Amino acid sequence: MSKEINVGVPTDSEVILGILNNSESVLKRLYIAYFPMVLQLIINNNGNVDEAKDIYQEAIIVLYNKVKTGDFELSSKLKTYIYSVCRRLWLKRLTQMNRYGGDIKDFEEYLTVDDETEKNNERDIQFNKMGNALKLLGEPCKTIIEDFYINNRSMQEICEDFGYTNSDNAKTQKYKCLQRLKKLFFQQK
Amino acid sequence: MSDNQLTETIDRYLNGEMTKDERARFEILRNENADINAKVTEHKHFTNLIKQYGERLELEQRLNAIHDEIDVHALEQELLIRPSWVVMLWRNHHSKISVAASIAIFAVLCTLFATGYLSNRETNYIELKGKIKKLENSAHQLSSKISHLEPGKKYNINPGNFRGTGFAISSNGYIVTDYHVVKDADSVYVQTADGKSFRTKVIYSEAQPDVAILEINDPSFKGLGPLPYTFKKAETDIGETIFTIGYPSDVLVLGPGYLTASTGFQNDTASYQVSIPANPGHSGGPLLDSKGNIIGIISGKETHIEGAAFALKSSYLLKAIQDIPADSLKNPLNMNSKNVLAGLNRVQQIKKLQNYVFMVRVYKQ
């Protein structure tokens, strides 16, 4: 990828296509293009740099998921959409931390968005649970599960990596690990 | 089939590793056996969750990597709106500013209190006794020295330090005036409209409600005629035409006006507020209604309000008269009950009244 393409704000349709094609450079240009806007919103409304990063990444993930699942319809400029989602998320965060003073300084126009962030929140809870369950699972189970289910590696490769004598042993091990993971996952409240 | 094997089979099925035959057979099994079907669905759901979790993790790592390339600090400096210097000053020093302000307010209050600004009764209310000019006083003393050179001529020359007004409450020489007129007096004289002067003695006084009773104990006093006025016991209504006569100067002065409020200074219920041109020297003067009934006694005025003078109500005056101890009275104090002023006009009323209203001269060192 040449440096030329890396600079500048990507067009809205470029972003959509880029996300669908898993384009690293489009994601980067998108991220760099709109981060200052969100940073400005948050540091001027009782927030700090780290909170701005959290909120912005959450908004990018919302956009990413919506595009990936195919139910994203761009009814306004992408910039406005991202700003609105961040604004909504930040208001929610401020209220949770009891830091919301009743008014917010705005720098862009915005639309009302809410149901999307709610949906995302539910998914976040599931992911949190999964993360905790995997941490509790310990080695070598964690790596076996990740290799097989996330990284799509075959049982043969896993078998060799872990030095199992035959793939049946590896399969039994994987089965036991999965059962434990399920248990750990559903135990959490 | 054990659970272990089943899971393995489902994994292969979901990953598309089965042969065509195998796949068809499994699908038939799935359709026939609801248990297995449920297991497949559940397994699929759970493994998808793992997969999505992995994707999310990866995305977050990518975003973090991008984020690390941004110079966040420089952006922050650029984008943060700096509040104005007044706000900054307040944020940095608000505790010190608060303490300084508190001390300033405290100091101001202390000063006001110490200088008597806060207790403003004295400043707004003046008693209407007249102070006779020092110059006049010394001039008289000078002339008295000259007169003394001529033997045989002997009369009282000292005009007194203070002057007020008083009026008779009985024909045998009892006179009422304000307490503040005769307060701390060494001697008190009363002078009639025609210039006769009598020595009197203060036989009773009350600082609250500011009443003093004098008795003429001068041998030259022969008694007054029957009083032309009576004392009104009931309250008088706002709007009544009233008048007072007194001695703000050396001659009798009429003060006409109206009763303007049923309470006096700072809503004192013992007094009326009256609109009368009252001046120093009016203190102790009688307040009469148009029929010639005594309805009060002039006591003072408010300095900051034009035309607001105050008079003690006659009912309080009568109460004070009743409170005089019996052994202070040498002669019986007989109050008059016959009013002869009712039908007369103002000129005739004053003609009849003037012999019963006295200038009170007070001497003190």
Contacts between the chains, C-beta under 8 A, distances in Angstrom:
chain1	res1	chain2	res2	distance
A	24	B	62	7.1
A	27	B	62	6.5
A	27	B	63	7.7
A	27	B	66	7.0
A	28	B	66	5.0
A	31	B	63	6.4
A	31	B	66	4.6
A	31	B	67	7.1
A	32	B	66	7.0
A	32	B	69	7.8
A	32	B	70	6.4
A	35	B	67	7.6
A	35	B	70	6.1
A	35	B	75	7.6
A	36	B	75	5.5
A	36	B	79	6.3
A	39	B	72	7.2
A	39	B	75	5.7
A	39	B	76	6.7
A	39	B	79	5.8
A	40	B	79	4.1
A	43	B	76	6.0
A	43	B	79	6.5
A	43	B	80	5.3
A	44	B	79	7.4
A	44	B	80	6.5
A	44	B	81	5.1
A	49	B	72	5.3
A	49	B	73	7.7
A	49	B	76	5.7
A	53	B	67	5.9
A	53	B	72	7.6
A	57	B	60	6.8
A	57	B	63	5.0
A	57	B	64	7.8
A	57	B	67	7.5
A	60	B	63	6.2
A	61	B	56	7.1
A	61	B	59	6.5
A	61	B	60	7.6
A	61	B	63	7.9
A	64	B	59	6.4
A	105	B	81	7.6
A	123	B	52	7.9
A	126	B	49	6.3
A	126	B	53	7.9
A	127	B	52	7.5
A	127	B	53	5.2
A	127	B	56	5.7
A	130	B	49	6.1
A	130	B	50	6.6
A	130	B	53	4.4
A	131	B	53	6.9
A	131	B	57	7.9
A	134	B	53	7.9
A	145	B	50	6.8
A	146	B	54	6.8
A	148	B	11	8.0
A	149	B	47	5.3
A	149	B	50	4.4
A	149	B	51	6.0
A	149	B	54	7.4
A	150	B	50	6.2
A	150	B	51	6.0
A	150	B	53	7.6
A	150	B	54	3.2
A	150	B	55	7.9
A	151	B	54	7.4
A	171	B	4	7.4
A	171	B	8	5.4
A	172	B	4	6.0
A	175	B	3	7.4
A	175	B	4	4.6
A	175	B	7	5.2
A	175	B	8	7.0
A	178	B	7	6.8
A	181	B	50	8.0
A	182	B	46	6.5
A	185	B	46	7.8
